């Protein structure tokens, strides 16, 4: 049953990720999708290596706290750097 939840999570995550990259590069949807796919592979490789190194440095129990801080900082960077699209029309 855990694989069902993992499949749902990955479907949501991958769909949002590709949409985000295509929003950043709207004129190049193929390039954005390829960039996202390559970033996922590099992220998985670096994430595993970094997680092992961090468990050696800060201890296995604290790796999750360090990861939570990194996730929060990443979300903060996305919120700060993403352009917001505004419209002059008033929706009624």
Buried (B, 14 or more C-beta within 10 A) or exposed (E): EEEEEEEEEEEEEEEEBBEEBBEBBEEEEEEBBEBBBEEBEEEEEEEEEBBEEBBEEEEEEEBEEBBEEEEEEEEEEEEEEEEEEEEEEEEE
